[in-house]
Amino acid sequence: MQNRNLVVPLNWREVGLFIALAYVFSWLWWGALIFSGAQTFSNLSQMSADETQSAQMMIAIGDFGPLLAALIMRMFVSREGLRGSMGWKRPFKFYLASFLTPILFFGILAVFNHLTGLGRFAWTRTDMPFGAYLGIELLIGAVIVSIFVLGEEYGWRGYLLPRALSLGEARGTILVGLVWAFWHLPLLIVGLNYPGVSPLIAIPLFALVVVALSFPFTWFYKATAGSIVLASLFHGFINSYGDGLTAPELVPNGSSLVTGSAGVVMLGFLLILILVVYRVFKRPSA
């Protein structure tokens, strides 16, 4: 297995410049979409499948802001170069884990929501069986999403996390989580993640979920010796199966605020997982 420096000395000026560049690149793109008057951020539920896919891809272009920022930092500021920064050569078990762990996690989440009545799952689609949806549509979607979220992961886990880990695992993870969460701010303000929910509620909830979600990413980053390819696949499968198994059309009586992929139940599951890892299994947090 090729290895890389999992912890890099923290230079706050470089980190601050990286964060500023990542935000500027992404926010300029999203701002242009918002202020152009395009329907990209609104009425997604009323669009056709092709229109929705096109709108989502336009939004996802902004995901490459952190990647551009990391490339500039690596080539011109920290001058560490790009060689070995992707981490392709890893044991197959990690690729398998990046696929199966999100499917299992969100499968359990969906069953919990259904059994508790918080979000009754209802398969109403007539164009394909549920098994085909899980094994084909969401699988293909996960691979496509992984390409776009590489734009995030090359920045968050590829550049920022190794430096943040100088603060210790828990503190570094929280720092990355906060930067990652508030990078989404324009999307939260226009109601993309929680349709119809006030940003005053959506923003703090989303921030808590993303900070909590950052812990499994850190664990996976360390386990895979800093593989950004695997982090991107992990992220892609989380997005595809998380959104796919909690989609409003499949959980008609649920609320995105509670049963959604960034809802209260998701936050609760993540907090329990973090507690078990650090308290029961005694993983060092420093």
C-alpha positions as CSV (number, residue, x, y, z in Angstrom):
1,M,0.0,0.0,0.0
2,Q,1.3,3.4,-0.9
3,N,1.4,5.7,2.1
4,R,1.3,9.4,2.5
5,N,1.7,11.9,5.4
6,L,-1.6,11.6,7.3
7,V,-0.7,14.5,9.5
8,V,0.9,17.7,8.1
9,P,2.2,20.6,10.3
10,L,-0.5,23.2,10.7
11,N,0.2,26.6,9.1
12,W,-2.8,28.7,9.9
13,R,-2.1,31.3,7.2
14,E,-2.1,28.5,4.5
15,V,-5.2,26.9,6.0
16,G,-7.0,30.3,6.0
17,L,-6.0,31.0,2.4
18,F,-7.2,27.5,1.3
19,I,-10.6,28.0,3.0
20,A,-11.0,31.5,1.5
21,L,-10.2,30.2,-2.0
22,A,-12.5,27.2,-1.6
23,Y,-15.4,29.4,-0.5
24,V,-14.8,32.0,-3.1
25,F,-14.6,29.6,-6.1
26,S,-17.8,27.7,-5.1
27,W,-19.8,30.7,-3.9
28,L,-19.1,32.7,-7.0
29,W,-20.5,29.9,-9.1
30,W,-23.6,29.3,-6.9
31,G,-24.1,33.1,-6.6
32,A,-24.1,33.4,-10.4
33,L,-26.8,30.7,-10.6
34,I,-28.9,32.2,-7.9
35,F,-28.8,35.8,-9.2
36,S,-29.2,34.8,-12.8
37,G,-32.8,34.1,-12.0
38,A,-32.6,30.5,-13.2
39,Q,-34.9,27.9,-11.7
40,T,-31.9,25.8,-10.7
41,F,-32.5,26.1,-6.9
42,S,-36.3,26.1,-6.8
43,N,-39.2,23.9,-7.7
44,L,-37.0,20.8,-8.2
45,S,-39.9,18.6,-7.3
46,Q,-41.9,20.1,-10.1
47,M,-39.3,19.6,-12.8
48,S,-39.1,16.6,-15.1
49,A,-36.4,14.0,-14.5
50,D,-34.2,15.4,-17.2
51,E,-34.6,19.0,-15.9
52,T,-33.9,17.9,-12.3
53,Q,-30.7,16.1,-13.4
54,S,-29.5,19.1,-15.4
55,A,-30.2,21.4,-12.5
56,Q,-28.4,19.2,-10.0
57,M,-25.4,18.9,-12.3
58,M,-25.2,22.7,-12.6
59,I,-25.2,23.1,-8.9
60,A,-22.6,20.3,-8.5
61,I,-20.1,22.2,-10.6
62,G,-19.6,24.4,-7.5
63,D,-18.3,21.2,-5.7
64,F,-15.0,21.7,-7.5
65,G,-14.1,24.9,-5.6
66,P,-12.2,23.0,-2.8
67,L,-10.3,21.0,-5.4
68,L,-9.2,24.1,-7.3
69,A,-8.2,25.7,-4.0
70,A,-6.2,22.6,-3.0
71,L,-4.5,22.5,-6.4
72,I,-3.4,26.1,-6.1
73,M,-2.1,25.6,-2.6
74,R,-0.2,22.4,-3.4
75,M,1.4,23.8,-6.5
76,F,2.1,27.4,-5.6
77,V,2.0,27.9,-1.8
78,S,2.8,24.8,0.2
79,R,4.6,23.4,-2.9
80,E,4.1,19.8,-1.9
81,G,3.1,18.8,-5.4
82,L,0.3,16.5,-6.6
83,R,2.2,13.2,-6.8
84,G,0.5,10.5,-4.7
85,S,-2.3,12.7,-3.6
86,M,-5.1,10.5,-4.9
87,G,-4.4,7.2,-3.3
88,W,-5.6,4.7,-5.8
89,K,-3.7,1.6,-4.7
90,R,-5.5,0.4,-1.7
91,P,-6.7,-3.1,-0.7
92,F,-10.0,-4.2,-2.3
93,K,-11.6,-4.5,1.2
94,F,-11.6,-0.7,1.5
95,Y,-13.3,-0.2,-1.9
96,L,-15.9,-2.8,-0.7
97,A,-16.4,-0.8,2.6
98,S,-16.8,2.5,0.7
99,F,-19.7,0.8,-1.2
100,L,-21.4,-1.3,1.5
101,T,-21.1,0.8,4.7
102,P,-23.3,3.7,3.5
103,I,-25.9,1.2,2.0
104,L,-26.1,-0.7,5.4
105,F,-26.2,2.5,7.4
106,F,-29.0,4.2,5.5
107,G,-30.8,0.9,5.2
108,I,-30.9,0.6,9.0
109,L,-31.9,4.3,9.2
110,A,-34.8,3.8,6.7
111,V,-36.1,0.7,8.6
112,F,-35.9,2.7,11.9
113,N,-37.9,5.6,10.5
114,H,-40.5,3.2,9.1
115,L,-40.9,1.0,12.2
116,T,-41.1,4.0,14.6
117,G,-43.7,5.7,12.3
118,L,-41.5,8.8,11.9
119,G,-41.3,8.2,8.2
120,R,-43.3,5.3,6.7
121,F,-41.5,4.0,3.6
122,A,-43.8,3.5,0.6
123,W,-42.6,2.1,-2.8
124,T,-45.0,3.6,-5.3
125,R,-42.9,3.6,-8.4
126,T,-44.2,1.4,-11.2
127,D,-41.3,1.7,-13.6
128,M,-38.9,-0.6,-11.7
129,P,-38.9,-3.0,-8.7
130,F,-37.4,-1.7,-5.5
131,G,-34.4,-4.1,-5.8
132,A,-33.5,-2.7,-9.2
133,Y,-33.7,0.8,-7.7
134,L,-31.2,-0.2,-5.0
135,G,-28.9,-2.1,-7.2
136,I,-29.0,-0.1,-10.4
137,E,-30.3,3.4,-10.2
138,L,-28.8,4.4,-6.8
139,L,-25.6,2.4,-7.6
140,I,-25.0,4.3,-10.9
141,G,-26.0,7.5,-9.2
142,A,-23.4,6.9,-6.5
143,V,-20.6,6.4,-9.0
144,I,-21.6,9.6,-10.9
145,V,-21.9,11.6,-7.6
146,S,-18.4,10.3,-6.6
147,I,-16.9,12.1,-9.6
148,F,-18.4,15.4,-8.5
149,V,-17.7,15.1,-4.8
150,L,-14.0,14.4,-5.6
151,G,-14.1,18.2,-6.0
152,E,-14.9,18.4,-2.3
153,E,-12.8,15.5,-1.0
154,Y,-9.6,16.6,-2.6
155,G,-9.9,19.8,-0.6
156,W,-11.5,18.7,2.7
157,R,-9.8,15.4,3.2
158,G,-7.0,15.8,0.8
159,Y,-5.6,19.1,1.9
160,L,-7.4,20.4,5.0
161,L,-7.7,17.3,7.2
162,P,-4.0,16.3,7.3
163,R,-3.3,19.8,8.7
164,A,-6.2,19.8,11.0
165,L,-5.2,16.5,12.5
166,S,-2.2,18.4,14.1
167,L,-4.8,19.5,16.6
168,G,-5.8,15.9,17.5
169,E,-8.4,13.7,15.8
170,A,-11.5,15.1,17.5
171,R,-10.5,18.8,17.3
172,G,-9.3,18.4,13.7
173,T,-12.4,16.6,12.6
174,I,-14.6,19.3,14.2
175,L,-12.6,22.0,12.4
176,V,-13.0,20.3,9.0
177,G,-16.7,19.6,9.7
178,L,-17.4,23.3,10.4
179,V,-15.5,24.5,7.3
180,W,-17.3,21.8,5.2
181,A,-20.7,22.6,6.7
182,F,-20.6,26.4,6.3
183,W,-19.2,26.1,2.8
184,H,-22.8,24.9,1.9
185,L,-24.3,28.2,3.2
186,P,-25.6,29.6,-0.1
187,L,-27.4,26.3,-0.7
188,L,-28.9,26.3,2.7
189,I,-30.1,29.9,2.4
190,V,-32.0,29.1,-0.7
191,G,-33.6,26.0,0.8
192,L,-32.0,23.3,-1.2
193,N,-31.3,20.8,1.6
194,Y,-34.5,21.5,3.6
195,P,-37.3,22.7,1.3
196,G,-39.7,25.1,3.1
197,V,-37.6,25.2,6.3
198,S,-36.3,28.4,7.7
199,P,-32.6,28.9,7.3
200,L,-32.5,29.7,11.1
201,I,-33.4,26.1,11.7
202,A,-31.8,24.5,8.7
203,I,-28.3,26.0,9.1
204,P,-27.5,24.9,12.7
205,L,-29.0,21.4,12.1
206,F,-27.1,20.9,8.9
207,A,-23.9,22.1,10.6
208,L,-24.3,19.6,13.5
209,V,-25.0,16.7,11.0
210,V,-22.0,17.5,8.9
211,V,-19.7,17.9,11.9
212,A,-20.9,14.5,13.2
213,L,-20.6,13.0,9.7
214,S,-17.0,14.2,9.5
215,F,-15.9,11.6,12.1
216,P,-16.6,8.5,10.0
217,F,-14.8,10.3,7.2
218,T,-11.7,10.9,9.4
219,W,-11.8,7.3,10.5
220,F,-12.0,6.1,6.9
221,Y,-9.3,8.5,5.8
222,K,-6.9,7.1,8.5
223,A,-7.8,3.5,7.8
224,T,-7.2,3.9,4.0
225,A,-3.9,5.8,4.5
226,G,-5.3,9.0,3.2
227,S,-7.0,7.7,0.0
228,I,-9.0,10.6,-1.6
229,V,-10.4,8.2,-4.2
230,L,-11.9,6.0,-1.5
231,A,-13.1,9.1,0.4
232,S,-14.9,10.3,-2.8
233,L,-16.5,6.9,-3.3
234,F,-17.6,6.8,0.3
235,H,-19.0,10.4,0.0
236,G,-20.8,9.5,-3.3
237,F,-22.5,6.4,-1.8
238,I,-23.5,8.4,1.3
239,N,-25.2,11.0,-0.9
240,S,-26.8,8.6,-3.3
241,Y,-28.2,6.1,-0.8
242,G,-28.9,8.7,1.9
243,D,-31.0,10.8,-0.4
244,G,-32.4,7.8,-2.3
245,L,-33.7,6.0,0.8
246,T,-35.1,9.1,2.5
247,A,-36.5,10.8,-0.6
248,P,-39.8,12.6,0.0
249,E,-41.6,10.6,-2.7
250,L,-40.7,7.4,-0.8
251,V,-41.4,8.7,2.7
252,P,-44.6,10.7,2.0
253,N,-45.5,11.3,5.6
254,G,-41.9,12.1,6.8
255,S,-40.3,15.5,7.2
256,S,-36.9,16.3,5.7
257,L,-36.1,18.0,9.0
258,V,-36.6,14.7,10.9
259,T,-36.2,11.7,8.6
260,G,-34.1,13.2,5.8
261,S,-30.5,12.3,5.1
262,A,-29.4,15.4,7.1
263,G,-32.3,15.3,9.6
264,V,-32.6,14.8,13.3
265,V,-32.7,11.0,13.2
266,M,-29.5,11.0,11.1
267,L,-27.8,13.2,13.7
268,G,-28.9,10.9,16.5
269,F,-27.5,7.9,14.7
270,L,-24.2,9.6,14.1
271,L,-23.9,10.8,17.7
272,I,-24.5,7.3,19.0
273,L,-21.9,5.9,16.6
274,I,-19.3,8.5,17.7
275,L,-20.1,7.7,21.4
276,V,-19.7,4.0,20.8
277,V,-16.4,4.4,18.9
278,Y,-14.8,6.7,21.5
279,R,-16.4,5.5,24.8
280,V,-17.1,1.8,24.2
281,F,-14.2,0.9,21.8
282,K,-11.9,3.5,23.5
283,R,-10.5,5.0,20.2
284,P,-8.1,7.8,21.1
285,S,-9.5,11.2,20.3
286,A,-6.3,13.1,20.5
